Amino acid sequence: MNFSEEILKWYQVNKRSLPWRGSTDPYKIWLSEVILQQTRVVQGIPYYLKFVETYPKVGDLARASEAEVLKLWQGLGYYSRARNLHAAAKMVSDQYGGVFPETYSGLLGLKGVGDYTASAIASICFNVPEPVVDGNVYRVLARYFGVDLAINSTEGVKYFKKLAREVMDVGQIRDYNQGIMEFGAIQCVPKSPDCETCPLSESCVALQMKRVGDLPLKLKKTKVRSRYFNYIVFVSEDGRTVLEQRKGKGIWENLWQFPLIESTEKLSQSGFERRFGESNQSVNPVSIDLFNPGAIVHKLSHQHLYTSFWVVRTKELPADGISFEEADTYPVPVLIADFLRSFKKSYF
């Protein structure tokens, strides 16, 4: 059985109708690949359509402000993708005259573009014979060829890239790369794949060895860290509040949030009031109430955020205030956006 031929035959029959499929516009392919890096297709499609509508060309995206891009991205998570997207758009616009590089190495020079994204754009848009290796491809190759190397190890990454290059169809690289990714997405799925209908079943090593559920191998994940966030939701007599911008290289860089007190454990009412008094000595609160009695647990890849929103009513704010309607226009973490919706329904 010819592996690449079977993948191509399967793809022609089973490929999904996706808004970017069939296009060779590098802007659209790049945009879709960045959105789908850590996002399911069904969740990513509405964002893709919003971006294409708002910024039809890469130059439109380059001219936007970072705040506008982050706001449009809000809810997708992993916000470094949005910041890199914006930076790369500026690079294409400023350094390449609005035209994407047509080579794998040239694409690698764009901010946030790694091996997989460069390979996808180069092959789909410019027919460059460069194999793609994403999570779906790792799974297909590991199972079909019975590879025991961890896909997130240095050795594994090199081996799978070499293997992908050996089995790819150079002459039909555009369809082949899309086909093997699609095959992993809807046929050779992570859990309980339908091996009976799989065209590769007769020669799949994992199936023959009864190891479909074991492959691909992955090194153990980083231990999940617990953090305790206490947001101060100032509410003045005229219904204004305070937002501040997150700085540094941590989570949610450059997004906006309520003033934050981070603690080592969940704070009681008295514990919060003590910490609040230490950092807000010039503020005399009229009242302090916990909006959510049970902590809201927001799960990120390597950390769980146990979050409490403390509503602090005051006559005067400690900084320049904005209305809660204005707050809706700021790019904020989805955690803050969800709170704002609930809070306005309850308090206004």
C-alpha positions in Angstrom: 0.0 0.0 0.0 1.3 3.5 -0.9 0.8 5.6 2.2 0.6 9.0 0.4 -1.7 7.7 -2.3 -4.2 6.4 0.2 -4.1 9.7 2.1 -4.8 11.6 -1.2 -7.6 9.3 -2.2 -9.2 9.6 1.2 -8.9 13.4 1.2 -10.7 13.8 -2.1 -13.7 12.0 -0.7 -13.8 13.2 2.9 -12.4 16.7 3.1 -14.5 19.2 4.9 -15.8 22.5 3.4 -13.9 25.2 5.3 -13.9 28.9 4.6 -10.1 29.0 3.8 -10.0 25.7 1.9 -9.3 26.0 -1.8 -7.6 29.3 -1.3 -3.9 29.8 -2.0 -3.9 33.4 -0.6 -1.1 33.3 2.0 -2.8 35.9 4.1 -5.9 33.7 4.6 -3.9 30.4 5.0 -1.6 32.1 7.6 -4.5 33.6 9.4 -6.4 30.2 9.6 -3.2 28.4 10.7 -2.5 30.8 13.5 -6.1 30.7 14.8 -6.1 26.9 14.7 -2.8 26.4 16.4 -4.5 25.7 19.7 -8.1 26.0 18.8 -10.7 23.6 17.5 -12.0 24.2 14.0 -15.6 24.8 15.1 -14.5 27.4 17.5 -11.9 29.0 15.2 -14.1 29.5 12.1 -16.2 32.5 13.5 -12.9 34.2 14.5 -11.4 33.6 11.1 -14.5 35.1 9.4 -14.5 38.1 11.8 -10.8 38.8 11.0 -11.2 38.5 7.2 -14.2 40.8 7.3 -12.5 43.4 9.6 -9.1 43.1 8.0 -9.5 41.9 4.3 -5.8 42.3 3.5 -2.6 41.9 5.5 -2.1 45.7 5.3 -5.4 46.3 7.0 -4.3 44.1 9.9 -0.9 45.9 10.0 -2.6 49.3 10.3 -4.8 48.2 13.2 -3.9 49.0 16.8 -2.8 46.1 19.0 -5.8 46.9 21.3 -8.2 46.4 18.3 -6.6 43.1 17.4 -6.6 41.8 20.9 -10.3 42.8 21.3 -11.2 40.9 18.1 -9.2 37.9 19.4 -10.9 38.0 22.8 -12.1 34.6 23.9 -9.6 32.5 21.8 -7.0 32.4 24.5 -3.2 32.1 24.1 -3.1 35.8 23.4 0.6 35.7 22.3 -0.8 34.4 19.0 -2.7 37.6 18.5 0.3 39.8 19.4 2.5 37.8 17.0 -0.1 37.9 14.3 -0.2 41.7 14.5 3.6 41.9 14.6 4.0 39.6 11.6 1.4 41.6 9.6 3.5 44.7 10.2 6.6 42.8 9.0 4.9 41.7 5.8 3.6 45.2 5.2 6.7 47.2 6.1 9.5 44.8 5.0 8.0 42.9 2.1 5.7 45.5 0.6 2.6 43.7 1.7 3.6 40.4 -0.1 4.3 37.3 1.9 7.7 35.5 1.4 7.3 32.5 -0.9 9.9 30.3 0.6 9.9 28.2 3.8 13.0 30.0 5.2 11.5 33.4 4.4 8.2 32.6 6.1 10.2 31.3 9.2 11.5 34.8 9.6 8.0 36.2 10.4 7.1 36.8 14.0 5.4 33.8 15.6 5.8 31.6 12.5 7.4 28.2 13.3 8.2 25.1 11.3 4.6 23.9 11.0 3.1 27.2 10.0 5.9 28.0 7.5 5.5 24.5 6.0 1.7 24.9 5.7 1.9 28.3 4.0 4.8 27.3 1.7 3.2 24.1 0.5 -0.5 25.2 0.3 0.2 28.6 -1.2 3.4 28.1 -3.2 3.6 24.3 -3.8 6.9 24.2 -1.9 7.6 20.5 -1.1 7.8 20.9 2.7 6.1 18.4 5.0 3.7 19.7 7.7 3.9 18.1 11.1 1.2 19.2 13.5 -0.6 17.2 16.3 -2.8 15.4 13.8 0.2 14.4 11.6 2.2 13.2 14.7 -0.7 10.9 15.6 -1.2 9.4 12.1 2.5 8.8 11.6 3.1 7.4 15.1 0.2 4.9 14.8 0.7 3.9 11.2 4.4 3.3 11.5 4.4 2.3 15.2 6.8 5.0 16.4 7.7 4.8 20.1 9.5 8.2 20.3 7.8 11.0 22.3 6.4 13.6 20.0 7.4 16.4 22.3 11.0 15.3 22.8 13.9 16.7 20.8 14.7 13.3 19.2 11.0 12.8 18.4 10.5 16.1 16.7 13.5 15.5 14.4 12.5 11.9 13.7 8.9 12.7 12.8 9.9 15.6 10.5 12.3 13.3 8.7 9.7 10.6 8.4 7.1 13.1 7.2 9.5 14.2 4.5 10.1 10.6 3.4 6.5 9.7 2.9 5.1 12.9 1.5 3.8 13.2 -2.1 6.1 15.9 -3.6 4.1 16.2 -6.8 0.8 16.9 -4.9 2.2 18.5 -1.8 -0.6 21.0 -1.5 -3.4 18.4 -1.3 -1.2 15.8 0.5 -0.3 18.1 3.4 -4.0 19.2 3.8 -5.0 15.5 3.4 -2.8 14.1 6.2 -3.9 16.8 8.6 -7.5 16.2 7.8 -7.0 12.5 8.1 -5.8 13.0 11.7 -8.6 15.5 12.5 -11.6 13.3 11.5 -10.4 9.7 10.8 -7.4 8.9 13.0 -8.8 10.9 16.0 -7.2 10.9 19.5 -9.8 8.7 21.2 -11.7 5.7 19.8 -10.9 6.1 16.1 -13.1 4.1 13.7 -10.3 1.7 12.6 -12.8 -0.5 10.8 -13.5 2.1 8.1 -9.9 3.3 7.9 -8.2 2.8 4.5 -4.8 2.3 6.2 -6.0 -0.3 8.7 -4.4 -3.3 7.0 -0.9 -2.0 7.3 -1.3 0.1 10.5 1.3 -1.1 13.0 -0.5 0.3 16.0 -3.7 -1.5 15.1 -1.9 -4.8 14.5 0.0 -4.5 17.8 -3.2 -3.3 19.6 -1.5 0.0 20.6 -3.8 2.5 18.9 -4.7 4.0 22.3 -1.0 4.2 23.4 0.3 6.2 20.5 1.6 8.8 20.0 3.8 8.9 23.1 4.2 12.2 25.0 6.5 13.3 27.8 4.7 14.2 31.0 3.3 17.7 31.1 4.5 20.4 33.3 2.9 20.4 36.8 -0.2 22.6 36.9 0.3 25.6 39.2 -2.5 27.0 41.3 -2.9 30.8 41.6 -5.4 32.9 43.6 -6.6 36.1 41.9 -8.6 38.7 43.8 -10.0 41.4 41.5 -11.0 44.8 42.9 -14.1 46.0 41.2 -14.3 49.6 42.1 -17.8 51.1 41.7 -18.1 54.9 42.3 -21.3 56.7 43.2 -21.6 57.7 39.5 -21.2 54.1 38.4 -17.6 54.2 37.2 -14.9 51.7 37.6 -11.1 51.2 37.1 -9.2 49.0 34.6 -5.5 48.7 34.3 -3.3 47.1 31.7 -1.3 44.0 32.4 2.4 44.3 31.7 5.3 41.9 31.6 5.6 38.6 29.8 3.1 36.6 31.9 -0.4 35.5 30.9 -2.7 38.1 29.2 0.1 40.5 28.3 -1.3 44.0 27.4 -4.9 43.0 28.1 -6.9 45.0 30.6 -8.2 43.9 34.0 -9.5 45.2 37.3 -6.8 46.0 39.9 -5.5 42.7 41.1 -4.4 41.3 44.5 -2.7 37.9 44.1 -2.6 35.7 47.2 -1.2 32.3 48.1 -4.7 31.0 49.1 -8.4 31.9 48.9 -8.9 35.1 51.0 -11.6 35.4 53.6 -13.6 38.7 53.8 -11.3 39.9 56.6 -8.2 38.7 54.8 -9.2 40.6 51.6 -10.0 43.8 53.6 -6.6 43.7 55.2 -4.8 43.2 51.9 -7.0 45.9 50.3 -6.2 48.4 53.0 -2.5 47.8 52.7 -2.5 48.7 49.0 -5.2 51.3 48.9 -4.6 53.5 51.9 -6.1 56.6 50.2 -9.4 54.9 49.5 -12.3 54.8 52.1 -14.7 52.2 50.8 -18.4 52.5 51.6 -18.8 48.7 51.3 -16.9 45.6 50.2 -18.8 42.6 48.9 -17.7 39.3 47.4 -19.5 39.0 44.1 -18.9 35.2 43.7 -19.0 33.3 47.0 -17.3 30.2 45.4 -14.0 30.9 43.6 -14.3 30.8 39.8 -11.7 28.3 38.5 -10.2 29.4 35.2 -8.1 26.6 33.7 -5.1 27.5 31.5 -2.5 25.0 30.1 -0.1 25.2 33.0 -2.0 27.0 35.7 -5.4 27.1 37.4 -6.7 30.5 38.5 -8.9 30.6 41.5 -10.6 33.9 41.0 -12.7 36.1 43.3 -14.3 39.5 42.3 -14.6 41.9 45.2 -17.0 44.8 44.6 -15.7 47.9 46.4 -18.1 50.8 46.5 -16.5 54.2 47.0 -17.3 57.9 46.7 -14.1 58.5 44.8 -11.9 56.2 42.7 -8.1 55.8 43.2 -7.4 56.5 39.5 -9.1 57.7 36.3 -12.4 55.9 35.9 -14.4 54.6 33.0 -18.1 53.6 32.7 -18.9 49.9 32.6 -20.1 50.4 29.0 -16.7 51.7 28.1 -15.1 48.7 29.8 -16.8 46.5 27.2 -14.7 48.1 24.5 -11.3 47.2 26.1 -9.6 43.9 25.2 -9.9 41.8 28.4 -9.4 38.1 29.3 -12.5 36.1 28.8 -12.7 35.7 32.6 -13.2 39.5 32.9 -15.6 39.6 30.0 -17.8 36.9 31.6 -17.8 38.8 34.9 -18.8 42.1 33.3 -21.8 40.5 31.6 -23.0 38.9 34.9 -22.2 42.0 37.0 -24.1 44.4 34.8 -27.2 42.2 34.9 -27.0 42.0 38.7 -26.1 45.5 39.6 -27.5 47.8 37.0 
